[in-house]
């Protein structure tokens, strides 16, 4: 690092984002005790617009663009993201210097009426994710999907006051905040395929900042990187962003990867494929091709058109 011993991490201001950034800060200080690390809170477009569904605001970079601008200007040296919020293709001047070890990848139902199977007919489910909505509809066509925005605290408060019968959140975020005890049901990945890079933190820096890469090398988990690269290559090949009704989840077995992907429509129709391979990017593209061949492109186009009509 030379004489430059002060590192500023850019982060969103939510309780979860700050936990994640402080987690990275502590890991950096442990590995490099001679440096100083501070956080800078940055508000993003996705944080500021709370009265519309995410899919109606825009496809990419809703929680990233303003933070990347701070990287470019030199205000911050690193940015910590939930990797599932990253656009499928980064700008040429940006890079992910570390994908952290994957936490619990599952989605979690928090309910006033028990697990999915026990929910009353027509139960109101709060979710801002088209991916979660279409897979829940496949399980229970009678469920009513309603958009919910805000941070984890806000969503829990809306459930508590009766706006919804249940909400769905990422298990990893609840665990990081110490709220796993609130979960009614952890949804298995064979029924609710996770979002691309769910449970992984992505540490971003300028592509020309070799020191930042060296600084974070110990945080880069090889299995998480291979999975994230396969899943993100799939998303990019589909030409979609992180708010599309697409799921992609890779697992590592010895030297091979298995990638399962789903595309869904709002009424619960799903197309699902799974393939195995050794090259993450090639596997991601192969799975996208297979999904398209099985009718996934038409279903995705239909779902996106529906989102625009109702946005």
C-alpha positions in Angstrom: 0.0 0.0 0.0 3.0 2.3 0.2 2.4 5.5 2.2 -1.3 5.4 1.6 -2.7 3.9 4.8 -6.2 5.4 4.9 -9.0 3.5 3.1 -12.6 4.7 2.7 -15.3 2.2 2.1 -18.5 3.4 0.4 -21.7 1.9 1.6 -25.5 2.3 1.6 -26.9 3.6 4.9 -29.3 0.8 5.9 -28.6 -1.2 9.0 -27.8 -4.3 6.9 -25.5 -2.4 4.5 -23.6 -0.9 7.5 -23.3 -4.4 9.1 -21.8 -5.7 5.9 -19.4 -2.9 5.4 -18.3 -3.0 9.1 -17.7 -6.7 8.7 -15.4 -6.0 5.7 -13.7 -3.2 7.7 -13.0 -5.4 10.6 -11.6 -8.1 8.3 -9.3 -5.6 6.7 -8.1 -4.2 10.0 -7.3 -7.7 11.2 -5.3 -8.6 8.1 -3.6 -5.1 7.8 -3.3 -3.6 11.3 -1.3 -0.7 10.0 -4.1 0.9 8.0 -7.0 3.1 8.8 -10.4 2.2 7.5 -13.5 4.4 7.6 -17.0 4.2 6.1 -18.8 6.8 3.9 -22.6 6.4 3.6 -23.9 7.0 0.1 -27.6 7.3 -0.9 -28.6 5.5 -4.1 -31.5 5.9 -6.5 -32.9 2.7 -5.3 -32.9 3.9 -1.7 -34.5 7.3 -2.6 -37.4 6.1 -4.7 -39.7 4.2 -2.3 -43.1 4.7 -4.0 -42.6 2.4 -7.0 -41.7 -1.3 -7.5 -38.0 -1.8 -8.2 -38.8 -3.4 -11.6 -40.6 -0.2 -12.6 -37.7 2.2 -11.8 -35.2 0.6 -14.1 -33.3 -2.7 -14.7 -29.7 -2.0 -13.6 -27.5 -0.3 -11.0 -30.3 1.0 -8.8 -28.2 0.5 -5.7 -24.8 0.9 -7.3 -24.4 3.8 -9.7 -23.9 6.6 -7.1 -21.4 4.4 -5.2 -19.4 3.7 -8.4 -19.4 7.5 -9.1 -17.7 7.9 -5.7 -15.1 5.3 -6.7 -14.3 7.1 -9.9 -13.9 10.4 -8.2 -11.6 9.0 -5.5 -13.9 9.9 -2.6 -13.9 6.2 -1.7 -11.4 3.4 -2.3 -13.6 0.4 -1.9 -17.4 -0.3 -2.1 -19.2 -3.1 -0.3 -22.4 -4.5 -2.0 -24.8 -7.3 -1.6 -23.5 -9.0 -4.8 -27.1 -9.8 -5.9 -27.6 -6.0 -6.3 -24.8 -5.7 -8.8 -25.6 -5.2 -12.5 -24.8 -8.4 -14.5 -22.1 -6.6 -16.4 -19.8 -4.0 -14.7 -18.5 -0.9 -16.4 -15.0 -1.4 -17.9 -13.4 0.8 -15.3 -14.8 -1.2 -12.4 -13.9 -4.6 -10.9 -14.9 -6.9 -8.1 -11.7 -7.5 -6.1 -13.3 -10.0 -3.7 -16.4 -12.2 -3.5 -16.7 -13.2 0.1 -17.6 -16.6 1.4 -21.3 -17.4 0.7 -23.7 -17.1 3.6 -27.0 -18.9 3.8 -28.3 -18.7 0.3 -32.0 -19.4 1.1 -35.0 -17.1 1.1 -37.0 -16.9 4.3 -40.7 -16.6 4.9 -41.7 -14.5 7.9 -45.4 -15.1 8.5 -48.4 -14.4 10.7 -50.0 -17.7 9.8 -47.3 -20.4 9.6 -45.4 -21.8 6.6 -46.3 -21.5 2.9 -48.5 -24.6 3.0 -50.5 -23.3 5.9 -51.1 -19.8 4.6 -54.9 -19.0 4.2 -56.3 -18.8 0.8 -55.5 -15.5 -0.9 -52.9 -14.6 1.7 -51.1 -11.3 0.9 -47.3 -11.8 0.4 -45.1 -8.7 0.6 -42.1 -9.0 -1.8 -40.3 -6.5 -4.1 -38.8 -9.4 -6.1 -40.4 -10.8 -9.3 -38.1 -13.8 -8.9 -39.7 -14.7 -5.5 -43.2 -13.8 -6.6 -43.3 -16.1 -9.6 -41.8 -19.1 -7.6 -44.3 -18.5 -4.8 -47.1 -18.4 -7.3 -45.9 -21.8 -8.6 -46.1 -23.2 -5.1 -49.5 -21.6 -4.3 -51.4 -20.0 -7.2 -53.9 -18.5 -4.8 -51.4 -16.3 -3.1 -51.6 -12.5 -3.7 -48.3 -10.8 -4.4 -48.0 -7.2 -3.2 -45.0 -4.9 -3.6 -43.1 -4.0 -0.5 -40.3 -1.5 -0.3 -37.9 -0.3 2.5 -35.2 -1.8 4.6 -35.6 -4.9 6.7 -36.8 -3.0 9.7 -39.5 -1.2 7.7 -40.7 -4.4 6.1 -41.0 -6.2 9.4 -43.0 -3.2 10.8 -45.4 -3.4 7.8 -45.9 -7.1 8.5 -46.5 -6.4 12.2 -49.2 -3.8 11.6 -51.1 -6.2 9.3 -50.3 -4.8 5.8 -49.3 -8.4 4.8 -49.9 -11.9 5.9 -46.3 -12.8 5.2 -43.1 -11.4 3.7 -40.1 -13.0 2.1 -36.5 -11.8 2.8 -33.0 -13.2 2.3 -31.9 -15.5 5.1 -28.4 -14.2 5.0 -29.5 -10.6 5.8 -31.6 -11.8 8.7 -28.8 -13.8 10.0 -26.4 -10.9 9.8 -28.8 -8.7 11.7 -29.4 -11.4 14.4 -33.0 -11.9 13.4 -33.0 -15.5 12.2 -35.3 -16.3 15.1 -38.1 -14.4 13.3 -38.2 -16.9 10.4 -41.2 -19.0 10.0 -39.9 -21.2 7.2 -36.6 -21.3 5.3 -37.5 -22.0 1.7 -35.4 -24.9 0.2 -33.4 -24.0 -2.9 -35.2 -26.7 -4.9 -38.5 -24.9 -4.4 -37.2 -21.3 -4.3 -34.1 -21.0 -6.5 -32.1 -18.0 -5.1 -31.1 -14.8 -6.8 -27.8 -14.6 -8.7 -25.0 -14.1 -6.1 -27.4 -14.2 -3.2 -25.6 -14.5 0.1 -22.3 -13.2 -1.3 -20.7 -9.8 -0.7 -19.0 -8.1 -3.6 -16.2 -5.7 -2.8 -15.8 -3.3 -5.7 -12.9 -1.1 -6.7 -11.5 0.8 -9.8 -10.1 -1.7 -12.3 -6.8 0.2 -12.3 -6.3 0.0 -8.5 -4.0 -3.0 -8.1 -3.4 -2.0 -4.4 -7.1 -2.4 -3.7 -7.0 -5.9 -5.2 -4.0 -6.9 -3.0 -5.6 -5.3 0.1 -8.7 -7.5 -0.3 -7.1 -10.7 -1.6 -7.6 -12.6 1.6 -11.4 -11.9 1.5 -11.8 -13.4 -2.0 -13.4 -16.9 -1.6 -12.6 -19.1 -4.6 -15.8 -21.1 -4.5 -17.9 -18.0 -4.1 -16.2 -16.3 -7.0 -16.7 -19.3 -9.3 -20.4 -19.5 -8.4 -20.9 -15.8 -8.7 -19.1 -15.7 -12.1 -21.3 -18.6 -13.4 -24.5 -17.0 -12.1 -23.6 -13.5 -13.3 -22.6 -14.9 -16.8 -26.0 -16.5 -17.0 -27.8 -13.2 -16.1 -25.7 -11.3 -18.6 -26.4 -13.8 -21.4 -30.1 -13.4 -20.7 -29.8 -9.7 -21.2 -31.5 -9.0 -17.9 -30.8 -7.2 -14.7 -31.1 -8.2 -11.1 -34.8 -7.2 -10.9 -35.9 -9.6 -13.6 -37.9 -12.7 -12.7 -34.7 -14.8 -13.1 -33.0 -17.1 -10.6 -29.6 -18.7 -10.8 -27.8 -20.8 -8.3 -24.5 -22.6 -8.7 -23.0 -25.2 -6.4 -19.5 -26.6 -6.4 -18.6 -30.3 -6.3 -14.9 -31.1 -6.5 -13.8 -29.3 -9.7 -17.2 -29.0 -11.3 -20.1 -26.6 -11.0 -23.8 -27.2 -11.3 -25.9 -24.2 -12.2 -29.7 -24.3 -11.9 -31.7 -21.4 -13.4 -35.4 -20.4 -13.5 -37.4 -17.8 -15.4 -41.0 -17.2 -14.4 -44.1 -15.3 -15.2 -46.3 -13.5 -12.7 -48.9 -16.3 -12.8 -46.4 -18.9 -11.7 -45.5 -20.5 -15.0 -41.8 -21.5 -14.8 -39.1 -22.7 -17.1 -36.2 -24.4 -15.2 -32.9 -25.9 -16.4 -29.7 -27.2 -14.8 -26.4 -28.0 -16.4 -22.8 -28.9 -15.1 -19.4 -27.8 -16.3 -16.0 -26.6 -15.2 -15.7 -23.1 -16.7 -18.0 -20.7 -14.8 -18.6 -18.2 -17.6 -19.1 -20.9 -20.3 -21.5 -22.7 -18.0 -23.5 -19.5 -17.4 -23.9 -19.0 -21.1 -24.7 -22.6 -21.7 -27.5 -22.5 -19.1 -28.9 -19.3 -20.7 -28.9 -20.9 -24.1 -30.7 -23.9 -22.7 -33.3 -21.8 -20.9 -34.0 -19.8 -24.1 -34.3 -23.1 -26.1 -36.9 -24.3 -23.6 -39.1 -21.2 -24.0 -37.5 -19.0 -21.3 -36.8 -16.0 -23.5 -40.5 -15.7 -24.5 -41.6 -16.1 -20.8 -39.1 -13.5 -19.7 -40.3 -11.0 -22.4 -43.8 -11.6 -21.3 -43.0 -11.1 -17.6 -41.0 -7.9 -18.3 -43.9 -6.5 -20.5 -46.3 -7.3 -17.7 -44.1 -5.4 -15.2 -44.0 -2.4 -17.4 -47.8 -2.3 -17.8 -48.3 -2.6 -14.0 -45.4 -0.3 -13.0 
